[in-house]
């Protein structure tokens, strides 16, 4: 029996207890003592999650969503960089909440939906936003495209049935996600530039994208949406860790305690140099600092970049370029819906997926269908169609495939207004506007024509029979 301060512990009795008790009984006793802790943790976590969702639902119930149709200018010479600046402007909607905001107010970060739709070949660019952010959206668009026309319209998604299987319509829908880590970049619009002379020409990827949308006919519709939500810089920290992993950089502080700076190799080297110095003084010869083992004393390389291939180096460079710009939490969906008599997935689905593949970079990242509906008419497939279509109509971020992170350059590559040389006859464009006169500009007034001066009254301007303009002063008439 041992005494520790005020406590007395009988180690012999404890050992005897474990020897005499069966393993099953020990497990039950251990669960009774500490087994309730994980259970309470799970219940507490579930309770806080349900309460957080409840507060968010009350907070978002006050939101009013509007749909804005954007007609681009007739002569659009703006490159995707203009849309890149547009997304940069929208990052101002980021509103990081505190703990009180999350659990008391039910705060939730607002997001935007940038869409391209084709209804029987008629193509329209659309933005769906919360009403409170309308001014921000319109300002960001007009700042880059002053001649654009923005009109509030009814939501187009109500034109197709909600539930499937359906008697009149059939649908294909997919959540599109990145194939690799979020830090890996997609193909940027800058990589679509090529030189045919001394000038740089942009082979606008939107031309291929819109061509697939213009191919559908009567009774068919094709929709594409990109949900973007402003976020902080946590994703950049994860990307930096990925870079260190790719280049083989060793983490500092290796965990050797307070003597981690004095490695065995360094200590041996110093002892060898001291011994050589003493021996040189005794023998009268020149000391050889470091000995003959100088080749073995090279410091260990901090990373393996010198051994990386050009492709690996390009990937690391692409990740560093990606994190140099603003990022958004992103979700993509594509829909092809049509009346059953004209439903043709080979035309609609393959055209949409083929247009998306042009943004893939085989050595970095790619866009692939992550959650999709097949053409098999099973109960599970039909239920998935209904679920994903509801998520599309509600523009839900956390339904289906996991969201990912794209920066403003990648977003502008996938969604931007086509340049003027992209031939898309069915794309709605803004009409040329007549400039309004500036306020305060003097305007011409029509003067009354009278047959004789006798009809002129005091204080009036009139034109006589000969065309002369006269003004009758009221005071002169009154006082003679």
C-alpha positions in Angstrom: 0.0 0.0 0.0 1.5 3.3 -1.1 0.8 6.8 0.3 0.6 9.8 -2.2 -0.1 12.9 -0.1 -3.6 12.6 1.2 -4.4 9.5 -0.9 -3.5 5.9 -0.2 -3.5 3.5 -3.1 -3.5 -0.3 -2.7 -1.7 -1.5 -5.9 -1.8 -5.1 -4.8 -5.6 -5.0 -4.4 -6.0 -3.4 -7.8 -3.8 -6.1 -9.5 -5.8 -8.8 -7.7 -9.1 -7.2 -8.9 -8.0 -7.4 -12.6 -6.7 -10.9 -12.2 -10.0 -12.2 -10.6 -12.4 -10.3 -12.9 -13.3 -11.8 -16.3 -12.6 -9.7 -19.5 -16.3 -9.4 -20.2 -16.9 -7.9 -16.8 -14.0 -5.5 -17.2 -15.4 -4.3 -20.5 -18.8 -3.7 -19.0 -17.3 -1.9 -16.0 -15.2 0.3 -18.3 -18.2 1.1 -20.4 -20.2 2.1 -17.3 -17.4 4.4 -16.1 -16.4 6.2 -19.4 -18.6 4.7 -22.1 -21.3 7.4 -21.7 -18.9 10.1 -22.7 -18.9 9.4 -26.5 -22.7 8.9 -26.3 -23.2 12.3 -24.7 -20.9 13.9 -27.2 -22.9 12.5 -30.1 -26.2 13.5 -28.6 -24.8 17.0 -27.9 -23.4 17.3 -31.5 -26.7 16.2 -33.0 -28.7 18.5 -30.8 -26.5 21.5 -31.8 -26.7 20.6 -35.5 -30.5 20.4 -35.4 -30.8 23.7 -33.5 -28.4 25.4 -35.9 -30.5 24.1 -38.9 -33.6 25.4 -37.2 -32.2 28.9 -36.7 -30.9 28.9 -40.2 -34.3 28.0 -41.6 -35.9 30.9 -39.7 -33.2 33.2 -40.9 -33.4 32.3 -44.5 -37.2 32.3 -44.5 -37.0 36.1 -44.7 -35.0 36.0 -47.9 -36.6 36.9 -51.2 -35.0 35.4 -54.3 -35.1 37.1 -57.7 -34.1 36.0 -61.2 -32.3 38.5 -63.4 -32.0 38.0 -67.2 -28.9 39.6 -68.7 -28.8 40.7 -72.3 -25.2 41.2 -73.3 -24.1 44.1 -75.6 -24.2 43.6 -79.4 -20.5 44.3 -79.8 -18.8 42.6 -76.9 -15.1 43.0 -77.0 -14.6 42.2 -73.3 -12.5 39.1 -72.6 -13.3 36.7 -69.7 -11.1 38.9 -67.5 -14.1 41.3 -67.2 -16.2 38.5 -65.7 -13.2 37.7 -63.5 -13.5 41.2 -62.1 -17.2 40.7 -61.8 -16.7 37.8 -59.5 -14.1 39.7 -57.6 -16.7 42.4 -57.0 -19.2 39.8 -55.6 -16.7 38.6 -53.0 -17.7 41.7 -51.1 -20.9 39.8 -50.0 -18.7 37.7 -47.7 -20.0 38.1 -44.1 -18.1 35.8 -41.7 -20.4 35.1 -38.7 -19.5 34.7 -35.0 -20.7 32.0 -32.7 -23.6 34.1 -31.5 -24.6 34.9 -35.1 -24.7 31.1 -35.9 -26.6 29.8 -32.9 -28.7 32.8 -32.0 -29.5 34.7 -35.2 -29.2 31.6 -37.4 -26.8 33.4 -39.7 -26.1 31.8 -43.1 -23.8 33.1 -45.9 -25.8 34.2 -49.0 -24.8 32.8 -52.4 -25.4 33.4 -56.1 -26.5 31.2 -59.0 -25.0 32.0 -62.4 -26.9 30.1 -65.1 -27.1 29.5 -68.8 -30.4 28.2 -70.2 -31.6 27.1 -73.6 -35.3 26.8 -74.1 -35.9 25.2 -77.5 -32.7 26.8 -78.7 -33.3 30.2 -77.3 -30.3 31.0 -75.1 -30.3 33.4 -72.1 -27.8 34.3 -69.4 -29.4 34.4 -66.0 -28.4 35.3 -62.4 -30.4 34.3 -59.4 -29.7 36.3 -56.2 -31.2 37.2 -52.9 -33.1 40.5 -53.2 -30.8 42.3 -50.8 -27.8 41.7 -53.0 -29.5 42.9 -56.3 -27.7 46.2 -56.2 -24.3 44.4 -55.8 -25.0 42.1 -58.7 -26.2 44.9 -61.0 -23.3 47.2 -60.1 -20.7 44.4 -60.7 -22.3 43.7 -64.2 -22.7 47.4 -65.3 -19.2 48.2 -64.1 -17.8 45.8 -66.8 -20.6 45.9 -69.3 -22.2 49.4 -69.3 -24.4 48.6 -72.3 -25.9 45.4 -70.9 -29.6 45.1 -70.1 -30.7 43.5 -66.8 -34.4 42.6 -66.4 -36.1 40.8 -63.6 -38.0 37.8 -64.9 -40.0 34.9 -63.5 -38.1 31.8 -62.7 -38.0 29.5 -65.7 -37.7 26.2 -63.7 -41.5 26.2 -63.1 -42.1 25.2 -66.8 -41.3 21.5 -66.2 -42.8 19.0 -63.8 -41.4 18.5 -60.4 -41.8 14.7 -59.8 -40.6 11.7 -61.9 -41.6 9.4 -63.4 -43.8 11.8 -65.4 -46.4 11.2 -68.1 -45.3 14.0 -70.4 -41.6 14.7 -69.7 -38.3 12.9 -69.0 -35.1 14.3 -67.5 -31.4 13.8 -67.2 -29.6 15.7 -64.4 -26.2 15.6 -62.9 -24.1 17.2 -60.3 -20.7 18.1 -61.7 -17.6 18.1 -59.5 -13.8 18.2 -59.7 -12.0 14.9 -60.1 -9.0 15.9 -58.0 -8.2 17.9 -54.9 -9.7 21.4 -54.7 -6.2 22.9 -54.9 -5.6 21.5 -58.4 -6.5 24.1 -61.1 -8.8 23.7 -64.1 -7.8 24.8 -67.5 -7.9 28.6 -67.6 -9.1 30.9 -70.4 -5.5 32.1 -70.7 -4.7 28.6 -72.0 -7.2 29.1 -74.9 -5.1 31.9 -76.3 -2.9 31.2 -79.3 -0.8 33.2 -81.7 -1.4 33.1 -85.4 0.5 36.3 -86.0 2.1 39.0 -83.9 -1.3 39.3 -82.1 -2.7 37.0 -79.4 -6.1 35.6 -80.2 -8.5 34.1 -77.7 -10.3 30.9 -78.9 -13.4 31.6 -76.8 -14.4 28.3 -75.1 -18.0 29.7 -74.7 -18.4 29.2 -78.5 -18.3 25.4 -78.1 -20.5 25.6 -74.9 -23.2 27.7 -76.5 -23.2 25.7 -79.7 -24.3 22.6 -77.7 -27.1 24.7 -76.2 -28.3 25.9 -79.7 -28.7 22.4 -81.0 -31.8 21.5 -79.1 -35.2 21.9 -80.7 -38.9 22.2 -79.9 -40.0 20.6 -76.7 -36.4 20.4 -75.3 -34.6 22.5 -72.6 -31.1 22.5 -71.3 -30.0 24.2 -68.1 -26.6 24.8 -66.5 -26.0 26.5 -63.2 -23.0 27.4 -61.1 -23.7 28.2 -57.4 -21.0 30.4 -55.9 -20.7 31.3 -52.2 -18.0 33.7 -50.8 -15.7 32.0 -48.4 -12.6 32.8 -46.3 -9.0 31.7 -46.9 -9.0 28.3 -45.2 -8.9 26.6 -48.5 -5.6 28.4 -49.3 -4.0 27.0 -46.2 -5.0 23.5 -47.3 -3.6 24.2 -50.8 -0.3 25.2 -49.3 -0.1 21.9 -47.3 -0.8 20.1 -50.6 2.1 22.0 -52.3 4.5 21.0 -49.4 3.3 17.4 -49.9 4.0 17.5 -53.6 7.5 18.9 -53.3 8.4 16.7 -50.4 9.0 19.5 -48.0 9.8 18.2 -44.5 8.0 19.9 -41.6 10.1 21.8 -39.1 10.5 20.9 -35.5 10.9 17.1 -35.9 9.8 16.4 -32.3 13.2 15.6 -30.8 12.6 17.7 -27.7 14.6 20.7 -26.5 17.8 19.3 -28.1 16.3 19.0 -31.6 18.7 21.7 -32.9 21.7 19.7 -31.8 21.7 16.7 -34.1 24.0 13.8 -33.6 25.7 14.6 -36.9 26.5 18.2 -35.8 27.7 17.1 -32.4 30.1 14.5 -34.0 31.4 17.1 -36.4 32.2 19.6 -33.6 34.0 16.9 -31.6 36.0 15.8 -34.6 37.1 19.4 -35.3 38.2 19.9 -31.7 40.2 16.7 -31.8 41.9 17.8 -35.0 42.8 21.2 -33.6 44.4 19.6 -30.5 46.4 17.1 -32.6 47.6 19.9 -34.9 48.9 21.9 -31.9 50.8 18.9 -30.5 52.4 17.9 -33.8 52.9 21.4 -35.3 50.9 20.6 -38.5 47.9 22.4 -40.0 44.5 21.5 -38.7 42.0 20.0 -41.2 38.7 21.4 -40.2 35.9 19.0 -41.0 38.3 16.1 -41.7 38.1 14.2 -45.0 34.4 13.5 -44.6 33.3 16.8 -46.1 31.2 15.2 -48.7 29.2 13.5 -46.0 28.5 16.7 -44.1 26.1 18.3 -46.7 22.9 19.4 -45.2 19.8 17.5 -46.0 17.7 19.2 -48.7 14.6 20.9 -47.5 12.5 19.5 -50.4 12.7 17.4 -53.5 12.0 20.1 -56.1 15.3 19.5 -58.0 14.1 15.9 -58.7 10.6 16.9 -59.9 9.6 16.4 -63.6 8.4 19.4 -65.7 4.8 18.3 -65.3 5.1 18.2 -61.6 6.7 21.6 -61.5 3.9 23.0 -63.7 1.3 21.5 -61.3 2.9 23.2 -58.3 3.1 26.5 -60.2 -0.6 26.1 -61.1 -1.7 25.6 -57.5 0.3 28.6 -56.4 -1.3 30.7 -59.1 -4.8 29.5 -58.1 -4.4 30.5 -54.5 -3.2 34.0 -55.5 -6.8 34.9 -56.4 -10.1 35.0 -54.6 -11.9 31.7 -54.2 -15.6 30.7 -54.0 -17.3 27.6 -52.7 -18.8 26.2 -55.9 -21.5 23.8 -57.1 -22.3 22.9 -60.7 -25.3 21.2 -62.1 -26.5 20.4 -65.6 -30.0 19.4 -66.8 -31.5 18.2 -70.0 -35.3 17.9 -69.9 -37.7 17.4 -72.8 -41.1 16.0 -73.7 -41.0 12.3 -74.0 -41.8 12.4 -77.8 -38.5 14.3 -78.5 -36.4 13.2 -75.5 -32.9 12.4 -77.0 -30.1 12.1 -74.4 -27.6 11.4 -77.2 -28.1 14.9 -78.5 -28.6 16.8 -75.2 -26.5 15.0 -72.6 -23.5 14.2 -74.7 -23.3 17.8 -76.1 -23.4 19.3 -72.6 -20.7 16.9 -71.2 -18.6 17.4 -74.3 -18.7 21.1 -73.8 -17.6 20.8 -70.2 -14.6 18.6 -70.9 -12.8 21.5 -72.7 -12.1 22.9 -69.2 -10.3 19.8 -68.1 -6.5 19.7 -67.6 -5.3 16.1 -67.6 -2.2 16.9 -65.6 -4.1 18.9 -63.0 -7.9 18.8 -62.5 -11.1 17.9 -64.4 -14.8 18.4 -64.3 -16.7 15.1 -64.2 -20.3 14.1 -63.5 -20.2 13.1 -59.8 -23.9 12.3 -59.1 -26.0 11.6 -62.2 -29.2 9.9 -63.3 -29.0 7.0 -65.7 -31.5 6.1 -68.3 -32.7 3.0 -66.5 -36.2 3.5 -65.3 -35.8 2.0 -61.8 -37.5 3.4 -58.7 -34.2 4.5 -57.3 -33.3 6.4 -60.5 -36.6 8.1 -60.7 -36.3 9.2 -57.0 -32.9 10.6 -57.7 -34.3 12.6 -60.6 -36.9 14.2 -58.4 -34.3 14.9 -55.6 -31.7 16.5 -57.9 -34.3 18.6 -59.8 -35.6 19.9 -56.5 -32.1 20.9 -55.5 -31.6 22.6 -58.9 -34.8 24.6 -58.6 -34.1 25.6 -55.0 -30.4 26.2 -55.9 -29.3 24.2 -52.9 -25.6 24.0 -52.3 -25.3 20.9 -50.0 -27.5 18.4 -51.8 -25.9 15.8 -54.1 -22.1 15.9 -54.8 -19.8 17.8 -52.4 -19.1 21.4 -53.3 -15.5 22.4 -54.3 -13.5 25.5 -54.6 -12.8 27.5 -57.7 -11.1 30.9 -57.9 -12.4 33.8 -59.9 -10.3 33.0 -63.0 -11.6 29.4 -63.2 -15.2 30.7 -62.7 -14.8 33.3 -65.4 -13.5 30.5 -67.8 -16.6 28.4 -67.3 -19.2 31.2 -67.2 -18.7 34.4 -69.2 -20.3 36.3 -71.9 -19.2 35.3 -75.4 -17.2 37.8 -77.5 -18.7 39.3 -80.6 -17.1 36.9 -83.1 -18.8 33.9 -81.4 -21.8 33.2 -83.7 -24.8 32.3 -81.7 -27.9 33.5 -83.5 -30.4 32.5 -80.8 -28.6 34.3 -78.0 -30.5 37.2 -76.6 -28.4 40.5 -76.9 -29.1 44.0 -75.7 -30.5 46.5 -78.2 -28.6 49.7 -79.0 -29.7 52.4 -76.6 -30.3 56.1 -77.3 -28.6 58.2 -74.7 -30.9 60.2 -72.3 -30.4 64.0 -72.3 -28.6 65.3 -69.2 -30.7 66.8 -66.4 -31.0 70.5 -66.4 -30.6 70.9 -70.2 -32.8 73.7 -71.6 -35.6 72.4 -73.7 -37.5 74.1 -76.5 -41.0 75.1 -75.7 -43.8 75.6 -78.2 -44.9 79.2 -78.3 -48.6 79.9 -78.8 -49.5 81.6 -82.1 -52.1 84.4 -81.9 -53.9 86.1 -84.8 -53.5 89.6 -83.4 -51.8 91.5 -80.6 -55.2 92.1 -79.0 -55.4 88.5 -78.0 -52.1 88.8 -76.0 -52.5 88.8 -72.3 -50.2 90.2 -69.7 -47.1 88.2 -68.9 -47.4 86.0 -72.1 -45.0 85.4 -75.0 -46.7 85.3 -78.4 -46.1 85.4 -82.1 -47.9 88.0 -84.2 -49.1 87.6 -87.8 -45.7 88.6 -89.3 -43.8 86.0 -87.2 -42.4 88.4 -84.7 -42.0 87.2 -81.1 -43.3 89.6 -78.4 -43.4 89.5 -74.7 -46.0 91.5 -72.7 -44.7 92.5 -69.3 -47.4 92.3 -66.7 -46.2 95.3 -64.7 -46.0 97.5 -67.8 -49.5 96.7 -68.8 -50.8 97.1 -65.2 -49.1 100.5 -64.6 -49.2 101.9 -68.1 
